[in-house]
């Protein structure tokens, strides 16, 4: 299934923000900032990316159900694999 950019616009915004945060982490490391500050920011980036992934999966599931209300075409193993890949 293709991703509809309009349907995941908030997620795309979140990923762009995470990209900015990641660039800030790189700068922090290059400037020799404290380990605690760097780790805090890395955790924030990681959380933002994880949430974006879950949002995309949720949107995909929503679209699958909209297109196939009986769920006959849903591939449970594929969905499980997507969820587990975010761990």
C-alpha positions as CSV (number, residue, x, y, z in Angstrom):
1,X,0.0,0.0,0.0
2,X,1.3,3.5,-0.9
3,X,1.5,6.2,1.7
4,X,-0.9,9.1,1.1
5,X,1.2,12.2,2.0
6,X,-1.9,14.2,2.9
7,X,-3.1,11.4,5.3
8,X,0.2,11.4,7.2
9,X,0.9,15.1,7.0
10,X,1.2,15.5,10.8
11,X,3.5,12.5,10.9
12,X,5.6,14.1,8.2
13,X,5.8,17.2,10.2
14,X,6.9,15.2,13.3
15,X,9.7,13.5,11.2
16,X,10.9,16.9,9.9
17,X,11.1,18.1,13.5
18,X,12.9,14.9,14.5
19,X,15.4,15.6,11.7
20,X,16.0,19.0,13.1
21,X,16.5,17.5,16.6
22,X,19.0,15.0,15.2
23,X,21.0,17.8,13.5
24,X,21.0,19.5,16.9
25,X,22.3,16.4,18.6
26,X,25.2,16.2,16.1
27,X,26.0,19.8,16.8
28,X,25.9,19.1,20.5
29,X,28.4,16.3,20.2
30,X,30.7,18.4,18.0
31,X,30.6,21.2,20.6
32,X,31.4,18.7,23.4
33,X,28.2,19.1,25.3
34,X,27.5,16.9,28.3
35,X,26.7,13.3,27.9
36,X,23.5,13.7,29.8
37,X,22.2,16.5,27.5
38,X,23.1,14.5,24.4
39,X,21.5,11.3,25.6
40,X,18.3,13.3,26.6
41,X,18.1,14.7,23.0
42,X,18.8,11.3,21.4
43,X,16.0,9.8,23.5
44,X,13.6,12.6,22.3
45,X,14.6,11.9,18.6
46,X,14.1,8.2,19.1
47,X,10.7,8.6,20.6
48,X,9.6,11.0,17.8
49,X,10.7,8.5,15.2
50,X,9.0,5.6,16.9
51,X,5.7,7.5,17.2
52,X,5.9,8.5,13.6
53,X,6.3,4.8,12.6
54,X,3.4,3.8,14.7
55,X,1.3,6.6,13.2
56,X,2.1,5.4,9.7
57,X,1.2,1.8,10.6
58,X,-2.1,3.0,12.2
59,X,-2.9,5.1,9.1
60,X,-2.1,2.1,6.9
61,X,-4.4,-0.2,9.0
62,X,-7.1,2.4,8.8
63,X,-6.9,2.6,5.0
64,X,-6.8,-1.2,4.7
65,X,-9.9,-1.5,6.8
66,X,-11.6,1.3,4.8
67,X,-10.8,-0.5,1.6
68,X,-11.6,-4.0,2.9
69,X,-14.2,-3.8,5.8
70,X,-14.2,-7.6,6.2
71,X,-10.5,-7.7,6.7
72,X,-10.0,-10.4,4.1
73,X,-6.9,-8.8,2.6
74,X,-5.3,-7.9,5.9
75,X,-2.0,-9.8,6.4
76,X,-1.6,-10.2,10.2
77,X,1.9,-11.5,9.9
78,X,3.0,-8.5,7.8
79,X,1.4,-6.1,10.3
80,X,3.1,-7.9,13.2
81,X,6.4,-7.6,11.4
82,X,5.9,-3.9,10.9
83,X,5.1,-3.4,14.6
84,X,8.0,-5.4,15.8
85,X,10.4,-3.6,13.5
86,X,9.9,-0.5,15.6
87,X,11.2,-2.2,18.8
